[in-house]
Amino acid sequence: QAQDAGKATRLASDRCPGPGADAMTYPKPRQHLTEADFTPAQLTVLHLTARGLPDKVIASRLHRSYHTIRDHQRVLLAATGFRNRATLAVWWALYQHGVKA
């Protein structure tokens, strides 16, 4: 039982840093980006993605095809260097709230 308790503590500490741990790390784009680096359409897709909307819902709201929305997201991912839309969404939400990466 002692081994199981030690293992659980190690697993928990891997996920949840304690009070002495370094500050939380935030997603950082490969270069400094601002809203001026994106087109209005890309910003709209970025905003709706950050709100957690699925691609098909974004396409429907913007009266664009699903493939157009995915193309915008591919450009956004390439510009930021992020690998997925979840990281992109977190970065944009933090950026909008003034959190500097």
VMD Tcl script that draws the C-alpha trace (Angstrom):
set ca {
  {0.00 0.00 0.00}
  {2.87 2.36 0.75}
  {4.19 1.86 -2.77}
  {0.76 2.60 -4.25}
  {0.49 5.79 -2.16}
  {3.95 6.90 -3.29}
  {3.11 6.22 -6.92}
  {-0.15 8.19 -6.65}
  {1.72 11.12 -5.09}
  {4.29 11.10 -7.91}
  {1.57 11.00 -10.55}
  {-0.33 13.85 -8.90}
  {2.82 15.96 -8.61}
  {3.49 15.47 -12.33}
  {0.11 16.98 -13.16}
  {-0.22 19.59 -10.40}
  {2.89 21.57 -9.52}
  {3.11 22.61 -5.91}
  {3.56 26.09 -4.46}
  {7.31 26.10 -5.12}
  {6.95 25.16 -8.78}
  {7.77 27.45 -11.68}
  {5.05 29.69 -13.07}
  {2.56 28.09 -15.42}
  {3.66 28.05 -19.03}
  {1.35 29.38 -21.70}
  {1.30 28.55 -25.41}
  {3.68 30.82 -27.30}
  {3.58 31.41 -31.04}
  {6.85 31.03 -32.92}
  {6.98 34.79 -33.39}
  {5.32 37.82 -31.82}
  {1.92 38.19 -33.47}
  {-0.82 40.78 -33.18}
  {-4.25 41.18 -34.70}
  {-2.67 43.12 -37.58}
  {-0.95 39.93 -38.72}
  {-4.26 38.28 -39.65}
  {-7.03 39.03 -42.12}
  {-10.50 39.95 -40.82}
  {-11.78 36.52 -41.89}
  {-8.95 34.75 -40.06}
  {-9.60 36.81 -36.92}
  {-13.28 35.90 -37.01}
  {-12.46 32.19 -37.36}
  {-9.87 32.51 -34.60}
  {-12.35 34.19 -32.26}
  {-15.06 31.58 -32.87}
  {-12.55 28.75 -32.51}
  {-11.42 30.20 -29.17}
  {-15.05 30.21 -28.03}
  {-15.03 26.44 -28.58}
  {-17.32 26.26 -31.59}
  {-16.92 23.27 -33.90}
  {-15.72 23.96 -37.43}
  {-19.08 23.09 -39.00}
  {-20.88 25.55 -36.72}
  {-18.35 28.27 -37.57}
  {-18.88 27.57 -41.27}
  {-22.64 27.80 -40.87}
  {-22.48 31.07 -38.90}
  {-20.15 32.70 -41.41}
  {-21.96 31.30 -44.46}
  {-18.73 29.70 -45.66}
  {-17.86 26.14 -46.48}
  {-16.35 23.82 -43.91}
  {-13.25 23.57 -46.11}
  {-12.81 27.35 -46.15}
  {-12.86 27.42 -42.35}
  {-10.32 24.59 -42.21}
  {-8.11 26.49 -44.69}
  {-8.21 29.58 -42.44}
  {-7.25 27.41 -39.48}
  {-4.37 25.83 -41.41}
  {-3.00 29.31 -42.17}
  {-3.43 30.32 -38.51}
  {-1.65 27.17 -37.32}
  {1.19 27.71 -39.79}
  {1.59 31.36 -38.74}
  {1.69 30.56 -35.03}
  {3.52 27.25 -35.24}
  {0.91 25.54 -33.10}
  {0.02 21.94 -33.87}
  {-3.71 21.92 -33.09}
  {-6.74 24.15 -32.83}
  {-7.04 23.66 -29.06}
  {-3.64 25.28 -28.46}
  {-4.52 28.00 -30.94}
  {-7.77 28.66 -29.09}
  {-6.08 28.82 -25.67}
  {-3.41 31.20 -26.97}
  {-5.99 33.51 -28.55}
  {-8.22 33.53 -25.46}
  {-5.24 34.43 -23.27}
  {-4.09 37.07 -25.76}
  {-7.56 38.64 -25.74}
  {-7.43 38.84 -21.93}
  {-4.02 40.50 -21.95}
  {-1.98 37.52 -20.77}
  {1.49 37.84 -22.25}
  {3.06 34.56 -23.28}
}
mol new
graphics top color blue
foreach p $ca { graphics top sphere $p radius 0.5 }
foreach p [lrange $ca 0 end-1] q [lrange $ca 1 end] { graphics top cylinder $p $q radius 0.2 }
display resetview
